[in-house]
């Protein structure tokens, strides 16, 4: 048999220029501005609808080629024996590293290990520390954890040089989160370098100091702000080590970074890539040969929801995917139920297996920097670098990160981004599935462990005070309304309700009824559907039978023009306390309000403000 080959490039029929594509787009837009298709990040960067290939782009070196990232599992049970059981189970089932999270540390989120030598020894019982990775997430009350680890290894006769321990010294991050410090940086730095030098003398390889971007991300900051904070903290530690007489070439390997990974996959990939380029620039400025920075990733606290918590599994999958492709050396997945309480074995298993599937079955680590050459991601990486470098320079001009915190410079930038983000969430432009959009008021209860958090004592005299960067979750405003709904359900046996009064046929009202259902149920107000009405007497009777506190008219604009006023009058006479209409009123607003329609719901409006007002009206019924 003779084989036949055809010299036809793959996809030749689709080979069109960017200009050809733009002409087609302009034809569809019909005179509307092209910027309608352009999104913007919270740093102001444009996200175009289409990018051309970035030619001659070089891969950014991170993990060794083909090497997997460490699968870190969070260990944070307040009971040391229970934490030990969790750690052993995790290691037996695929985890390759442990993140030891101490109470009072950044990222503890209400739980954490008891900060004591005895508790840590119990947690580590039966664990071969020279065979896994260990990352300490410590706070002011657990700053001696490094010494406790060293004493434990000595007792077990394990060579520190054979252990992969990242000690996580992060005094600047702790100051930022707590909003105060008993010492200024000039007093903190020598204590930090003394602690590091003691560990080096004991034979530990490090890294020792951590520049933790979660401080900014958890508080609602932008990607560039997170990167700038990491740079500022890293440079502060480099200077401290250099001032202590440690050569920069040695200090270079004593610092590692930690970034949050969220469900925005392109920005997360670009952020991890950008940090490597930015840190390499700092190394070069110090006269050093750049070496790949060790970067840990943790799925973002702020994206977790208590409502419909199982959706957090999907968010975490995207976050791990993005951190892994962005070159993270280690990744921790926050279990999907963490916002509800201490995760149970099922939640921990899902968190662990999320990484195992992506590594072992999807083989994500087999290609080094797969985003290299992608026009969109290369552009985002570059823009993040420029934006973060400018913010880093602002901190440096203020006298360093501690001085910038004292001046409120960092906090003001983060709060501006947070306010913009909160506004978009309130208007449901930034969607939180299961919380602000597509809620499930009949969701089953998510199991968590019954555990009493260990509450560490306050530390030191807060001599230096400034605005704290308090962790937040984006869904909290909507969850507050859901909590009110749950309380009503427990007290009265039913949730407050809105009757969806469909006008006309299902084809007329289904689209807006679906919108209204999601809108009100995001605020915990149960939506009661109807089959549609053309007779106002039947409409009034159906409303009274529903026992709903509120009503929302749903239909097409042409049906509203014919029936809305009469329907509203009938509903008002039937005892409707407040009537909404799904859609924008336009020129008919005055007439509709005169008929008894008091509010309007539509895409882009402030849903949170409308729902808050709805709850105030419900309270008066």
N, C-alpha and C positions, 0 to 999 in steps of 0.2 A: 504494500500500500504506500502510495506516495503522499507525503505530507505537504500541505499548502500553507504558506504564510502570507499574510497581507500586511503591507507596510502602512498601516493606518493608526495614527496615535489614538490612544484611549481617550474617549470623550471629544474627538475632533469636531463632532457636530455641535458641541456646546462651547466651542472656543470663541468667545466674544470679548471685546474690550470693555474696560470700565466705562468708557464713554457710551458704548452701546447700551449697557445696563442703565446708565443714568438717563438716557433718552426714554427708555421704557418706563422708568420710575416717574419721570416728569409727566409722561402721558397719563399715568394712573392718578397722579396727584391733581391734575387738571388745574394748575395755577396755584395750588396751596404750597406753602413754604416747605422746602426739603427738610428743614430743621424739625419738622414734625416727627421725622423718623430717627432723630438723634436723641439719645438719652445722655444723662450726665451723672457722673459719680458725685459723692459728697465732697470731693476735693475739687470739683469743677471741671474734670476732664470729660471730653466728649467721647461717647461710645457710638461710633458710626454703625449704620445698618450693614455695611459691607466693607471689607478690607481686602486689599491686594496682598499677595504673598510678599513677605519680607525676605528679599533675596540676600544671599551672603551672610545670613545671620548665624552666629556661632552658638553652639550649645553652652549653657551656663553650668559649670562644674559644681556638683553637690555631692550626692552619694557616689561611691564607686560604681562604675558601670555594671548594671545588672544586679546590684546589691539591693536587698529589700530594706525598707525602713524597719526600725524596731516597733514591735506591737506592744505598746505600753498599756498596762491596765491600772486604773486608778484604785488605790488602797486608802480608804478614808473612814473605815468603821471605827466609831469611838471606843468599842470594846476590842482590846488588843488581841485576845484569843480568837474572836470572830474575824478580825482583820487577817490574822495568820491563816485561818481556814480559807478565806477568800483568795489570798495570795497563792497558796499552794494549788488550789483548784484552777486558778487562772493560768499558772505556769504549766500545769499538767495538760491544759487544753489549748495550747497555742500561743499564749503570751510569751514574749521574749524579754520583756522589761517591766518594771514596776515603778509607778509614780507614787511615792509615799507623801500623802497630803496631810499636813499637820493642822490641827485646829488653830484658827487665827491667822493662817497663812493666806496669801492671795490665791483665790480660786478654791478655797475650802467650801464656800457656799453653805455655811451653817453646820457642817460636820467636820470630820478630820480626826486624825490620830491624837491620842493624848500626848502632849509634849513632855515626855520623860524617858530616861534611859531604860528603865525597867519595861515600860510599855513597848518601846522600840525593839528591845531584845525579844520580847514575846512575839511581836509581829514577824520578826525575821527567823524565828525558830524553824529549823529544818530546811531553810532556803540556802542554796549554794550561791553565795554572792559573787563568786568568781566565774559563774557560768551565765549570768544574765546582766542586763542593764538596770541601773538604779538611778532614779531622778528624785531628788528631794525638793518638795515644795513647802518651804518653811516661812514662818513669820517671826516677829520679834520674840514671842514666847518660846519658840523652838529653835532659836539661833544656835543652841548647843548641839543640835542634831548631828552635826559633822563629827563632834567629839564622841557622841554616843555610837555612831557607826564605826569609828576608828577603834573604840574600846571593844566593841562586839567582834570585829575582825581579829583583833589581837587575841581575844579569848578563844576564838575558833581556830587560831593559828593559820589564818589565811593571809597571803601576801597582798598588801594593798595595791602593789603595782599590777597585779593580775585582775584587778577589779575595775569594772566600768561604772564609775559613780560620778554623777553630776550633782554637785552639792547645793546649787541653787541659792547661794548668798545673793540677796536682792534687797538691800536696805533702802535704795531709792524707790523701788516699787512699793515697798511697805509704807514709806512716808507718804507717797502719793495717794494710796488707798485710805490710809488712816487719817490723813489730813493734819498730822502733827508729828513732831519728833523731839525727843529729849536732847538731841545733839544736832549741831549743824554739820554739814558735809566734811568740813576740815577736821572734825573730831571723829566722824564715822569712818573716814577713809583709812586712817592708820589701824584701827581695830579690824577692818576688813582685810587689809593686807597682812596683818599679823596672823590672822586665822588661816589665811591661804598658805602662808609660808610654813606654818606648823604642819599643815597637811602635806605639803610638798616634802618636808623633812621626814615625814612618816612613810613616804614612798608612794603617795597617791598621784595619779596622772592627771586628774581633773577631767573636764573643766570645773571651775569652782564658783565663779560669779555668773549670775544670770541677768540678762537684759530682757525683761518680760513685757512684751507688747500687749498682753491680755489686759493690763492695767488700763490702757486706753480703749481697747475694743470693748471690754465689759462695761465701760462708762458711756458708751455710745459714740466714741470717736470714729474718725475716718481711717482709711487704710494708710494714707500718707502720714497722718498724725501718729498712728501706731508705729510705723517705720521710723519716724523721726525720734520718738521716745526711745526706741530700742537703740538707735545710733547714739543718742545723747547719754544714755546710761552706760553703754559699752565704752564710749570714749572716756567718761568719768572714771570707770574702773581701770582702763588702760593707763590713764594719768596717775591714778593712785598707786598702781603697781610699779610704774616707772619711778615715781617719787620715792618709793620704798627701796629702790636699788635693784629691782628686778629688770633684767634686760627685756626690751620690747619683743624681741624674737621669742622669748620664753613666755612673756605675758600674753602674747598673741593666742596661745592655746589654752589660756586659763579662763576664757570667757565663752559662754554659749548664749544663744538667744531662744526665746519662746514666742511663737505667734499664735493668734487665734485663727482658726479656719472655719469659715461659715459657708452657707449654701450658695453664695454667689461664686460659682466655680471659676469664672474667668478672672475676676478680681483677686480671688484667693491664689490662684496659680501665679498671677502676675506679682502679687505681693511677696510670695516666697522667693520668686526669682529676683525681684528687685532688691531684696535685702542682701542677697549674695553680692550683687554688683555694688551696692552702696558700701558694704563692709570692705570689699576689696579696694574701693577708692580710699577709704580711711587707712587701710593697711599700707597702701602705696604712698599716701601722704606722710606716713610715719617712717618711710624708708624701708618698709618690709616687703618681702615677696608674698603676695596674697596666697592664703591657704583657705580651703573651703571651711566656712564657719559651720559649727554644729548647730542645727536649728531643730528644735522640737515644735511640733504642732499640737494644738488641742482644739477639739471641736468647740464652737463658740457657745458660751453661756447665754449670751443675750438673745440668741435665736431660739432657745428652748421655750416651749409652751407647756403650761399645765393643762390647758384645754386640748383634747384630742392628742394626747401625748405620744401616741404611736406614730404620728406624722414626724416626730423628731427622729425616728429611725431613718426616714428618707433624707431629712436635712443632714444628718450625720454622714450618711453614705456619700452625698455630694461633697461634704467638707473633707472627708478622708480622701476621696478621689482627687480633689483639687490639691490638697497638701502633698499627697504622694507624687502627683505629676509635677508639682512645683519644686520637688527636690527635698522634702522634709526628711531628716535623719531618723526621727522618731515621732510617733503619733499616739495621742491619747484620745479615746472617744468618751465623751461624757454620756453615761447611760440615759436613755430616753425619758426616764422617770425622775431624774435628779431634781427637777424643779418642784416635784411633789413630795419628795422625802428621800430617805436613804434607799438606793436601788436594791431590788431583790436579786436572787441568782439568775432569774430569767433575763432581766434587763442587763445584767453584767455579761451574760453569755451572748446576747445580741450585740452588745458593744464590741466584744472581742471578735465575734465571728464576722462582723462587718469588715474588719480589716483582713481577716483570714481569707474571705471570699475574694476580695479585691487583689490580694497578693497571690494566693495559691491557685485560684481558679481563673481570675481575669488577667493575671501576670502583669500588673501595672508597673512593676519595678524593672521589667526587662529592658526598657528603652530609657536611656539617659536624656533628660530634658526633652520630652516629646513635643513640647510647645515651641521649640526653637523653629523660627521661620514662619510661624503663624502671624499673619499681619495684625490681627486684632490683639493678640496677647503680647506680641513684641511692642506694639504701640502703648498698650496699658502699662507694661513693665517700664518703658522709658518715661512715660508721663509720671508714674508713681515715683520714680527715681528723682526726677526734677522737683516735684512738689515736696517730697520728703526731705530732700537736701536743703531746700529753702527754709523749711520749718526747723530743721536741725541747726542751721546757721542762726536762726532767731534765738534758739536756746543758748547757743554758744555766745552770742552777743550779749545775752542777759547775764552771763557769768557762769553758765553751766546749768544742768537740769535742776539741781536743788534750788538755785537762785531763781530759775524760771518758775518753779512751783511756788516759791515764796511771793513772787510778783503776781502770781495768778495768770501768767502768760499761757501756760499749757492748758490750764482749766478753762480759760475763756474760749480757746479754740475748740476744745472738746465739747463744751456746752453749746457752742454755735452749731456744730455738726449734729449734736443730739437734738436740739430744738427743731432743726430742719427735718431730721429723721422722724421725730415724734409727730410733726405736722403731717408728713406724708403717710404715716401709719394711721393717724386719725382720719385722714381722707381716703384711706384704703388704696392709695397709690402704691405704697409698699405693702404687699399682701402677706399676711401670716395665715397660711392655710390651717383651718381648724379653730382659729381664734378670731381674726377679723374678717375672714371670708370662709365660706363653706363650713360653718360650725355644725357640731353634732350634739344636740341637747340630750340625746338619749344614749350617749356613750357609756360604756361599762366602766366601773371603777378600776383604776390601775393600782396594782398591789405595790406596796413599798414596805420596807422593814420597820418594825417597831423599835426604834433606837433613840436613846436620849443623847442629844449632842453634848460633846464636852465643851464647856464654855471657858476659854482661857482667861486668866486675870489680865487686867489692863497693864500696860507696861510703861514704866518711866514717868517722868514729869514732862508733860507736853509743853516744853518751853517754846518751841517754834511751831506756830499754828498757821495753817492755810486751808483753802477750800479742798475738801477731799474729792477724789475721783471715785464715786460710789458705784459699784456694779449694779446693773439694771438689766431687766429682760424687756424686750420690746413689746411683748404681749400683755404686760401688766395692766395697762389701762382698760383693755377689754376684759381681762380676767377679773378685774374688780367688779364689773357689771355681772359677769357670770356668777361670782360669789354671792351677789345679792339675789340672783335668781335661784341659786341652790338653797339659800337660806329661806326664801319664800316657799320653795317646794317642801322643805322639811317642816316648816311651820304650818302651812295651809294645805299641803297635799297637792298643790298645783303651782305651776309657774305663771307669772303674768303673761297675758296673751294679746296678740294683735290679730284681728279678723281681716283676712285678705279678701276684699270684696271685688271679685273679678267681674268686669262689665263686658257683656257680649259673649262671644264664643271662646273656647279654649285657645283658638288661633289668635284671638285678639289680646288676651290677657296673660298667657302663660309666661312670656318672656319677662314682663315686668313683675309678675307675681313671684317668679323664681328669684329675681333680684331683690324684691322686698323681703322674701323669706330669709335669704342669707343676711340681708342688712339687719333686720330686727333680731334674729337669733344670735348674731354676733354679740349682741348686747344682753343675751339671756332672756329675751322676750319671745315666747313661743308663737310661731306663726300658724294660724288655723286656715287651711286652704278651703276653697269653695269651688263649685262646679261652674260658676258664672251666672249672671243674672241679666235679664232684660226687663223684669218686672220688679219695681221698687218695693212693693208690698212683700214679696217673697224675700227680697234682700233684707228688709228690716227684720223680718221674722227669723231669718237665718242668723243675723247678727245677734239678736237677743238670745237665741238658743246657744250660741257659742260661749256666752259669759265672758267674752273678751273685754278688756279694759280700753283697748284702742282699735281703730279701724284704719285700713289703708286701701284706697281705691287703686285698682290695677287694670290697665287696658292700653290700647293705642290712642294716640292723640286725637284721631278723628272720632273715636268713640267718646272720649272725654268731652269733646266739643258738643256732642249731642246729648250725653247722659250725666255728666259729672255733677252739674248743679242740682238736678232733681234727685240723684242718688244721695248726695250729701244732705239735702234737706230731709229726705226720708230717714236717713241714719240718725241725724240729729234729733228728729222727733221720736225715734225709737230709743233714745237715751245714750247715744254715743258720746263719750266724754271728750274725745279728741279724734279728729279725722285727718289722715295723711293722704297724699296722692303721690304715686310713684311716677316721677317725671318732672320736667321743668315746666312751670306755669306759663311763662311767656306773657303775652298781652292779656291773657285771661285771668291773671292772678287776682285782680281786684274783685271780679265777679265771683270767682271760686271762693275767695275768702268770705265774701258776703253770704255765700250759700252755706258756710260752715266748715270749709276745708282750712285747717289751721297750719299745716306744715307740708313740705314737699321733700321727697328723697330722690337723689339722683347721683350718678357716678361723679366722683370728684368733689362732692360736697363734704363738709366736716361730719362724718358719720358719728364720731365719738361725741361731739357736742349735741347732735340730734338725739342720740340714745340717752345721754345724761338728762336731757330735757324730758324725754319720754318717761324716764324713771320718776322724775319729779311729778309728772302728771299722774302716773300710776299711784303714787303715794297719796294723792288727793282723792282718789276714787273710793 
